[in-house]
């Protein structure tokens, strides 16, 4: 709570400036001295209900808005996973309604067999060339191109041109449920770092894409 109270001053200042008011203008509205308001905003004056209630009333916010806890660390810290030569890096927190990955596809001699499952997929080519087999279409996408498709259509994705390819890939919830599984006990799959195995034998955090 101490850290949250320290944010009252900066939040007051942000609210005041968002309305385009000077210290003098807001102080005049709440019948407070400019020096008192300045000290409140700088944290040099302890906040009290007597001071905050008129300020929140004129600023159009509630007291809770001034002591809202700081948001959690927004950085995503999930390990990359290797599967069948692909390097898959999760870019969204676990449990997100939409999962985002950076995927590096290795060079292959032939495209994998098309597969189908529920959901939708979208990807953007960051580097290299990507071969997308989608139904009767056999497409080559290059850097800067994107594709979105219904995964109920037979499809496969792989690198083209004899070099690796890197894509940003997004799945909706249905696509992720059908497109991912855990790799515990699979000798071909490994995470960059050791995962913990839970009671069901699932390697925590080691979500990996099946062959596309």
C-alpha positions in Angstrom: 0.0 0.0 0.0 2.9 2.4 0.7 4.0 2.2 -3.0 0.5 2.8 -4.1 0.2 5.9 -1.9 3.4 7.2 -3.5 1.6 7.3 -6.8 -1.2 9.6 -5.6 0.9 12.8 -6.3 1.9 11.7 -9.9 -1.6 10.6 -10.7 -3.0 13.9 -9.5 -0.6 15.8 -11.7 -1.4 13.6 -14.7 -5.2 14.2 -14.2 -4.7 17.9 -13.8 -2.5 18.3 -16.9 -4.9 16.0 -18.9 -7.5 18.7 -18.4 -5.1 21.5 -19.3 -5.3 23.1 -15.9 -2.4 24.9 -14.2 -1.6 24.4 -10.5 -3.1 27.8 -9.8 -6.3 27.0 -11.7 -7.0 23.7 -9.9 -6.0 25.1 -6.6 -8.5 28.0 -7.1 -11.3 25.6 -8.0 -10.9 23.5 -4.8 -10.0 26.5 -2.6 -6.6 25.2 -1.8 -3.3 27.1 -1.8 -1.1 26.5 -4.8 1.8 25.5 -2.6 -0.2 22.8 -0.9 -1.3 21.3 -4.2 2.2 21.5 -5.5 3.5 19.7 -2.4 0.8 17.0 -2.8 1.7 16.4 -6.4 5.4 16.2 -5.6 4.8 13.8 -2.6 6.1 16.3 -0.1 2.7 16.7 1.5 0.9 13.7 3.0 -2.4 13.1 1.3 -5.5 13.2 3.5 -9.3 12.7 2.8 -9.8 16.4 3.5 -7.5 17.3 0.7 -8.3 14.6 -1.8 -12.1 14.6 -1.7 -12.5 18.1 -3.3 -9.7 17.3 -5.8 -11.2 14.1 -7.0 -14.6 15.8 -7.2 -13.3 18.5 -9.6 -11.1 16.1 -11.5 -14.0 13.7 -12.1 -12.5 10.6 -10.5 -13.0 8.5 -7.4 -10.5 8.0 -4.6 -9.9 4.5 -5.8 -8.6 5.9 -9.1 -5.7 7.5 -7.1 -4.6 4.4 -5.3 -5.1 1.8 -8.0 -2.3 -0.8 -7.7 0.4 -0.6 -10.3 -0.1 -3.0 -13.2 1.9 -6.2 -13.2 5.2 -6.5 -15.2 3.9 -6.6 -18.8 7.0 -8.4 -20.1 6.4 -11.9 -21.4 9.0 -14.3 -20.2 8.3 -17.7 -21.8 10.9 -20.1 -23.1 11.5 -20.9 -26.7 10.7 -24.4 -27.7 12.3 -26.6 -30.5 10.2 -29.1 -32.4 11.2 -30.9 -35.6 13.8 -28.2 -36.4 11.4 -25.3 -35.7 12.2 -22.7 -33.0 8.9 -21.5 -31.5 9.0 -18.4 -29.1 5.7 -17.6 -27.3 5.1 -13.8 -27.4 1.9 -13.7 -25.3 1.3 -14.7 -21.6 -0.1 -18.1 -20.9 -3.9 -18.2 -21.0 -4.2 -15.3 -23.5 -7.4 -15.5 -25.6 -5.2 -15.1 -28.7 -1.8 -16.8 -28.8 1.1 -15.1 -30.6 4.4 -16.8 -31.6 7.6 -16.1 -33.5 8.4 -19.2 -35.4 11.6 -20.0 -37.3 11.0 -22.7 -39.9 14.1 -24.7 -41.0 14.9 -25.4 -44.7 13.2 -28.6 -45.8 13.5 -30.9 -48.8 9.7 -31.2 -49.2 6.7 -29.5 -47.7 4.9 -31.5 -44.9 1.6 -33.1 -45.6 -1.4 -30.8 -45.2 -3.5 -31.0 -42.0 -6.9 -29.7 -40.9 -8.3 -28.6 -37.5 -10.7 -26.1 -36.1 -9.8 -22.5 -35.9 -8.2 -19.6 -37.8 -4.5 -18.7 -38.3 -2.8 -15.5 -39.3 0.9 -15.1 -40.0 3.3 -12.4 -41.2 6.6 -13.2 -42.9 9.5 -11.5 -41.0 12.3 -12.9 -43.1 12.9 -15.6 -45.8 10.3 -17.3 -47.9 7.3 -19.3 -46.7 5.5 -22.0 -48.6 1.8 -22.1 -47.8 -0.2 -25.1 -49.1 -3.8 -24.3 -48.6 -6.4 -26.5 -50.3 -5.5 -26.5 -54.0 -3.3 -23.5 -53.7 0.5 -23.7 -53.4 1.8 -20.2 -52.5 5.1 -18.6 -51.8 5.1 -15.6 -49.4 8.1 -13.3 -49.0 9.1 -10.8 -46.3 6.3 -8.3 -45.5 3.5 -10.5 -46.8 0.8 -11.9 -44.6 -1.9 -14.6 -44.8 -5.0 -15.5 -42.8 -7.0 -18.7 -43.4 -9.5 -21.1 -42.0 -7.6 -24.1 -40.6 -10.5 -26.4 -41.5 -9.0 -26.2 -45.0 -6.1 -28.7 -45.5 -2.9 -26.7 -45.1 0.8 -26.8 -44.4 3.5 -24.2 -43.7 7.2 -24.5 -44.3 10.3 -22.6 -45.4 10.9 -22.3 -49.1 14.0 -21.5 -51.2 16.5 -23.6 -49.3 16.8 -21.2 -46.4 15.1 -20.8 -43.0 12.1 -18.5 -42.7 10.8 -16.5 -39.7 7.2 -15.6 -39.2 5.0 -13.9 -36.6 2.0 -16.3 -36.1 -1.3 -15.7 -34.4 -3.9 -18.3 -33.5 -7.4 -17.9 -32.1 -8.4 -20.1 -29.1 -9.8 -22.9 -31.3 -6.7 -22.9 -33.4 -4.4 -23.1 -30.4 -6.4 -25.9 -28.8 -6.0 -28.1 -31.8 -2.6 -26.9 -32.9 -0.6 -27.3 -29.7 0.4 -30.0 -27.4 3.1 -30.6 -24.8 6.3 -32.3 -25.6 7.2 -34.1 -22.3 8.9 -37.4 -23.1 9.3 -36.7 -26.8 12.9 -37.1 -27.6 12.7 -34.9 -30.7 11.4 -31.9 -28.7 13.3 -29.8 -26.2 12.8 -26.4 -24.5 15.6 -24.0 -24.1 15.9 -24.6 -20.4 14.5 -27.3 -18.1 10.8 -27.5 -17.6 9.0 -28.9 -14.6 6.8 -32.0 -15.0 3.5 -32.0 -13.2 1.4 -34.9 -11.9 0.0 -35.5 -15.4 3.5 -35.8 -16.9 3.0 -32.5 -18.8 6.1 -30.3 -19.1 5.0 -26.9 -17.7 5.3 -24.0 -20.1 6.5 -26.2 -23.0 3.7 -25.6 -25.5 4.8 -26.5 -28.9 3.2 -26.5 -32.4 2.6 -29.7 -34.2 3.9 -30.2 -37.7 2.2 -27.8 -40.0 
